[in-house]
Amino acid sequence: MLWRNINGTASHWRLDSQGNFIGGEEFGPFPNWMPKDVSLGPDGRSRLLWDNPNGAASVWVVNASGQFETGQEFGFFPGWRPRAISTGLDSQSRLLWNHTDTRASLWLLNPAVFIGGAEYLP
C-alpha cells in the first residue's frame, strides 16, 4: 500500500494476505518528486513509481524487507507524465505514460530497466 503526503514523502506499507499491517517504510521528501503508484510483483518486491512535473519518472524496486534495491529514472519527456505501474506474473513491470494530447505509451521494464515499449493513439 502507498500513502502519499503533499510534502513529497511516500509511506510504503507491507500487508499480509489478510490485509494486516506487517511493516512499513517512509521515503522522501525529494524536491520536485511525488510518489505516484505502487505495484507488488510475484517476486515479493514492490515497484514504487515517482512523478516529476518536468515529465520524468523514477521507478524504485523495494524488497520484501522494505529495503531499496534498485532505481531507474526515465525522461524528461515534455508533454508526457507517468500514470501507473503494474507487475505481471513474469515479474516484469509495465509503466504507463499519458501525453497531454491523449496518446498513451506502455513500457516494459525488467524490473526497473527499460526493455521496450509501444505508443497508442487515441
C-alpha positions in Angstrom: 0.0 0.0 0.0 1.3 3.5 -0.8 0.4 6.6 1.2 1.3 9.9 -0.4 1.9 13.1 1.5 1.6 16.5 -0.1 5.2 17.2 1.1 6.5 14.6 -1.3 7.0 11.7 1.2 5.8 8.2 0.5 4.8 5.7 3.2 5.1 2.2 1.8 3.2 -0.3 3.9 3.6 -4.0 3.7 0.5 -6.1 4.4 -0.1 -9.8 4.9 -2.6 -11.8 2.8 -5.4 -10.8 5.2 -4.6 -7.1 4.8 -2.9 -6.7 8.2 0.0 -4.2 8.5 3.3 -6.0 9.0 5.8 -3.2 8.4 6.4 -0.1 6.5 9.0 2.5 5.4 8.9 6.2 4.6 10.9 7.7 1.7 11.5 11.3 0.9 10.7 14.0 0.6 12.6 14.6 -2.7 12.4 18.0 -4.3 10.1 18.1 -7.3 9.2 14.4 -7.0 5.9 13.0 -5.8 5.0 9.3 -5.2 2.5 8.2 -7.8 1.8 4.5 -7.7 3.0 1.1 -6.3 2.8 -2.4 -7.7 3.7 -5.7 -5.8 5.3 -8.4 -8.0 5.1 -12.1 -7.6 8.8 -12.0 -6.6 7.7 -10.2 -3.4 9.3 -6.9 -4.4 7.4 -3.6 -4.8 7.8 -1.2 -7.6 7.4 2.5 -6.5 6.6 5.0 -9.2 7.7 8.6 -8.7 6.4 11.5 -10.8 8.3 14.7 -11.6 6.3 17.7 -13.2 9.0 18.1 -15.8 7.9 14.8 -17.5 10.3 12.4 -15.8 9.5 9.2 -13.9 11.6 7.2 -11.4 10.9 3.5 -10.6 12.3 2.0 -7.5 12.4 -1.7 -6.5 11.9 -2.3 -2.8 12.4 -5.8 -1.4 10.1 -7.7 0.9 12.0 -6.3 3.9 11.3 -2.8 2.8 14.9 -2.1 1.6 15.6 -0.1 -1.5 17.3 -2.4 -4.1 17.5 -0.5 -7.4 16.1 2.5 -9.1 15.9 3.9 -12.6 15.0 7.4 -13.8 13.3 8.0 -17.2 12.9 11.3 -19.0 12.2 14.1 -19.0 9.7 13.9 -21.8 7.8 17.1 -22.5 4.0 16.6 -22.5 4.3 13.1 -21.0 3.5 12.1 -17.5 3.9 8.7 -15.8 0.4 7.4 -14.9 0.7 3.9 -13.4 2.9 0.9 -12.8 1.9 -2.7 -12.7 3.8 -6.0 -12.4 3.0 -9.2 -14.4 3.4 -12.8 -13.4 6.8 -12.7 -15.2 7.9 -10.1 -12.5 8.4 -7.5 -15.3 6.9 -4.1 -14.7 4.6 -2.2 -17.1 4.9 1.6 -16.9 2.0 3.6 -18.4 2.6 7.1 -19.7 -0.1 9.6 -20.8 0.5 12.6 -23.1 -1.4 15.9 -23.0 -2.7 15.2 -26.5 -4.3 11.9 -25.2 -1.7 9.5 -26.5 -0.5 6.7 -24.3 2.7 4.7 -24.1 3.2 1.4 -22.4 6.8 0.4 -21.4 8.1 -3.0 -20.3 10.7 -2.9 -17.5 12.8 -5.7 -16.0 12.2 -4.8 -13.1 13.3 -1.2 -13.3 15.2 -1.2 -16.6 13.6 -0.3 -19.9 13.2 -3.2 -22.2 10.8 -1.9 -24.8 7.5 0.0 -25.4 4.7 0.9 -27.7 2.7 4.1 -28.3 -1.0 4.1 -28.7 -3.0 6.8 -30.5 -6.5 7.9 -29.2 
